[in-house]
Amino acid sequence: MRIGVVGCGVAGQAAAIFLSEGGHEVTIFERFAEPRPIGAGLLLQPTGLAVLRALGLEQPALAQGARVVGLEAKTHRGRSVLDLAYADLHAAAHGLGIRRSVLFDLLHGRLKRSPARLVTGTEITDADGDHLVDKAGARCGPFDLIVVADGAHSALRARRMPQAYARLYPWGCIWTTVPDRDGIGVAGLLRQRVRGTREMIGLLTVASGQLTIYWSLPVAAPAPDKPLDLETMHRDAREIWPEAAATIAQADDFSRATYRNVALPRWKEGRVLFIGDAAHGTSPQLGRGANLALLDAWTLADTLATGGDLADFARRRSATVRFYRQASGSVSTELQVITMHREYNIGVAVFGDTQGTRAEGFRRLRAPFSVGLQGPQVAGSITPHFILGRGTVTR
Ligand SMILES: Cc1cc2nc3c(=O)[nH]c(=O)nc-3n(C[C@H](O)[C@H](O)[C@H](O)COP(=O)(O)OP(=O)(O)OC[C@H]3O[C@@H](n4cnc5c(N)ncnc54)[C@H](O)[C@@H]3O)c2cc1C
């Protein structure tokens, strides 16, 4: 098939590699003249690592990232609201903190070694039949399949599937990476601190001696044209997380991000298929988006390689994506979810958007709750597992 891929991010690059190496004629379009990662670091789950393994990139990722063994969240008074260990789910399970630039470079290097053709500096604004149309009105194609992977704020989704739900979260994030001067990341944890229900700071180890800071703020606060009030932020950091305040104070420049909760009525419109954040943007607090994007790419190529069609792809991905979409919708209140799949299909959805949470949300956080997950993942079918509080796993 002749396949056009829009977007040279996580989903687009992985899809272009898998599909072109599966024998398809792939052209990938990127709006930037120099494709580049935006933001600081992220957490890869065992599912995402499994896809990197299929790309031959797991070992270099492990070598350059930092193993994450658990997730912790406490209030500013030191009360624990989340304490999860991957090992409680499976002895071999762990996450990986990794700088976005490292993940991008690994995928991009791999893309360049694949048969896919990369076209940069081309902003795609529409799909018309079997062609893509760029900002200047030029038509590119024809394509038998168009894979749209242009991210959470997808222009093509707005154009081709205007009925899609794509609500902007009221909370954005500022993030950056700093030296781990006090050894906060040595324990291999994603650490978070909350004050009340409206403030959250996270520290993720992303490499030896490096921490990514996530700081959730109302969308209006991180608006690009509004300078950050660093003095107030440093004061807040001292109050919310005194032991990390000096580490956080090293940061004087942050990237800013906004995100959407995206739900499509269907995965495709004509010959246009949506994947990654364009199809199912979730709250970054779930720590899932890049993992879902990688799994979309792998599943798409695998479905086509084994004689399936796009309806089969949709069937294989829908249950998992629906689960995380609902979790993402719920995290705007109080959710902390942990889900377990078999072997390396272990997914951990982490601390929710605490902003907007009511006090009872935290009380409920501490109560045992169960979440099940069904649906095929990288290794085929999985058995639903149920987690009841820390360490109690039933099937
Ligand atoms: C603050 C923050 C923290 C996060 N933390 C995590 C985490 O810990 N773990 C995790 O798994 N996920 C995390 N995520 C989510 C993750 O970053 C996304 O889910 C993932 O990047 C989605 O990949 P994508 O390829 O679908 O989209 P993107 O990575 O957004 O890539 C889209 C690409 O398309 C290009 N593009 C856009 N429009 C056009 C156009 N019109 N024409 C051509 N090209 C175009 C863009 O330039 C870009 O290269 C986080 C996100 C944020 C914002």
The ligand as an SDF file (V2000), in Angstrom:
LIG
                    3D

 53 58  0  0  0  0  0  0  0  0999 V2000
    3.5710   17.5340   30.2380 C   0  0  0  0  0  0  0  0  0  0  0  0
    3.4130   16.2030   29.5500 C   0  0  0  0  0  0  0  0  0  0  0  0
    3.8980   15.0640   30.1800 C   0  0  0  0  0  0  0  0  0  0  0  0
    3.7260   13.8110   29.5870 C   0  0  0  0  0  0  0  0  0  0  0  0
    4.2100   12.7010   30.2140 N   0  0  0  0  0  0  0  0  0  0  0  0
    4.0400   11.4960   29.6620 C   0  0  0  0  0  0  0  0  0  0  0  0
    4.5540   10.3300   30.2840 C   0  0  0  0  0  0  0  0  0  0  0  0
    5.1660   10.3770   31.3600 O   0  0  0  0  0  0  0  0  0  0  0  0
    4.3760    9.1210   29.6750 N   0  0  0  0  0  0  0  0  0  0  0  0
    3.7040    9.0230   28.4770 C   0  0  0  0  0  0  0  0  0  0  0  0
    3.5660    7.9000   27.9540 O   0  0  0  0  0  0  0  0  0  0  0  0
    3.1960   10.1060   27.8640 N   0  0  0  0  0  0  0  0  0  0  0  0
    3.3470   11.3290   28.4210 C   0  0  0  0  0  0  0  0  0  0  0  0
    2.8450   12.4340   27.8010 N   0  0  0  0  0  0  0  0  0  0  0  0
    2.0600   12.2620   26.5810 C   0  0  0  0  0  0  0  0  0  0  0  0
    2.9260   12.0730   25.3350 C   0  0  0  0  0  0  0  0  0  0  0  0
    3.8280   13.1570   25.2270 O   0  0  0  0  0  0  0  0  0  0  0  0
    2.0290   12.0250   24.1200 C   0  0  0  0  0  0  0  0  0  0  0  0
    0.9920   11.1010   24.3360 O   0  0  0  0  0  0  0  0  0  0  0  0
    2.8000   11.5910   22.8830 C   0  0  0  0  0  0  0  0  0  0  0  0
    3.8170   12.5240   22.5990 O   0  0  0  0  0  0  0  0  0  0  0  0
    1.8430   11.4760   21.6950 C   0  0  0  0  0  0  0  0  0  0  0  0
    2.5690   11.2040   20.5450 O   0  0  0  0  0  0  0  0  0  0  0  0
    1.9700   11.6000   19.1290 P   0  0  0  0  0  0  0  0  0  0  0  0
    2.9740   11.1270   18.1450 O   0  0  0  0  0  0  0  0  0  0  0  0
    0.5750   11.1260   19.0020 O   0  0  0  0  0  0  0  0  0  0  0  0
    1.8930   13.1970   19.1110 O   0  0  0  0  0  0  0  0  0  0  0  0
    3.0770   14.2530   19.2240 P   0  0  0  0  0  0  0  0  0  0  0  0
    4.1970   13.7070   19.9980 O   0  0  0  0  0  0  0  0  0  0  0  0
    2.4310   15.5130   19.6740 O   0  0  0  0  0  0  0  0  0  0  0  0
    3.6070   14.4370   17.7220 O   0  0  0  0  0  0  0  0  0  0  0  0
    2.8580   15.0980   16.7350 C   0  0  0  0  0  0  0  0  0  0  0  0
    3.7810   15.4710   15.5870 C   0  0  0  0  0  0  0  0  0  0  0  0
    2.9940   15.9530   14.5080 O   0  0  0  0  0  0  0  0  0  0  0  0
    3.5480   17.1690   14.0120 C   0  0  0  0  0  0  0  0  0  0  0  0
    2.4470   17.9340   13.4400 N   0  0  0  0  0  0  0  0  0  0  0  0
    1.4290   18.5390   14.1140 C   0  0  0  0  0  0  0  0  0  0  0  0
    0.5780   19.0920   13.2560 N   0  0  0  0  0  0  0  0  0  0  0  0
    1.0590   18.8540   12.0100 C   0  0  0  0  0  0  0  0  0  0  0  0
    0.6020   19.1610   10.7100 C   0  0  0  0  0  0  0  0  0  0  0  0
   -0.5270   19.8660   10.5200 N   0  0  0  0  0  0  0  0  0  0  0  0
    1.3240   18.7580    9.6450 N   0  0  0  0  0  0  0  0  0  0  0  0
    2.4620   18.0430    9.8210 C   0  0  0  0  0  0  0  0  0  0  0  0
    2.9550   17.7150   11.0460 N   0  0  0  0  0  0  0  0  0  0  0  0
    2.2560   18.1030   12.1170 C   0  0  0  0  0  0  0  0  0  0  0  0
    4.1590   17.8170   15.2540 C   0  0  0  0  0  0  0  0  0  0  0  0
    5.1100   18.7990   14.9140 O   0  0  0  0  0  0  0  0  0  0  0  0
    4.7490   16.5980   15.9410 C   0  0  0  0  0  0  0  0  0  0  0  0
    6.0290   16.2880   15.4320 O   0  0  0  0  0  0  0  0  0  0  0  0
    3.0350   13.6990   28.3500 C   0  0  0  0  0  0  0  0  0  0  0  0
    2.5760   14.8510   27.7100 C   0  0  0  0  0  0  0  0  0  0  0  0
    2.7530   16.0960   28.3080 C   0  0  0  0  0  0  0  0  0  0  0  0
    2.2440   17.3140   27.5820 C   0  0  0  0  0  0  0  0  0  0  0  0
  1  2  1  0
  2  3  1  0
  2 52  2  0
  3  4  2  0
  4  5  1  0
  4 50  1  0
  5  6  2  0
  6  7  1  0
  6 13  1  0
  7  8  2  0
  7  9  1  0
  9 10  1  0
 10 11  2  0
 10 12  1  0
 12 13  2  0
 13 14  1  0
 14 15  1  0
 14 50  1  0
 15 16  1  0
 16 17  1  0
 16 18  1  0
 18 19  1  0
 18 20  1  0
 20 21  1  0
 20 22  1  0
 22 23  1  0
 23 24  1  0
 24 25  2  0
 24 26  1  0
 24 27  1  0
 27 28  1  0
 28 29  2  0
 28 30  1  0
 28 31  1  0
 31 32  1  0
 32 33  1  0
 33 34  1  0
 33 48  1  0
 34 35  1  0
 35 36  1  0
 35 46  1  0
 36 37  1  0
 36 45  1  0
 37 38  2  0
 38 39  1  0
 39 40  1  0
 39 45  2  0
 40 41  1  0
 40 42  2  0
 42 43  1  0
 43 44  2  0
 44 45  1  0
 46 47  1  0
 46 48  1  0
 48 49  1  0
 50 51  2  0
 51 52  1  0
 52 53  1  0
M  END
$$$$
